[in-house]
């Protein structure tokens, strides 16, 4: 799978795609909210290439790992366990205004 060579992960929902895939296709889980499709600046602001662990989900609704990671309602695909980075405050506000709860996937220790 070519996108696994240089994956980036969306900081909020952690799916794996290339920068070009996010720009051309958007995010399957949040395109209705953030409209990353066709917006390279938004893609760069909302993705990170720094991650730990990978989860491959075929049936998220049946997966205990998906429940543990709180991604059981997401589309099947490849996700990061953790993603380093934070969404810009404006993006967090937009998600909140649409009733979407943002849980940071960044578990890095802050000093």
Buried (B, 14 or more C-beta within 10 A) or exposed (E): EEBEEEBBBBBBBBBBBBBEBBBEBBBBBBEEBBEBBEBEEBBBBBBBEBBEEBBEBEEBEEBEBBEEBEBBEBEBBBBBBBBBBBBEEEBBEBBEEEEBEBEBBBEEEEE
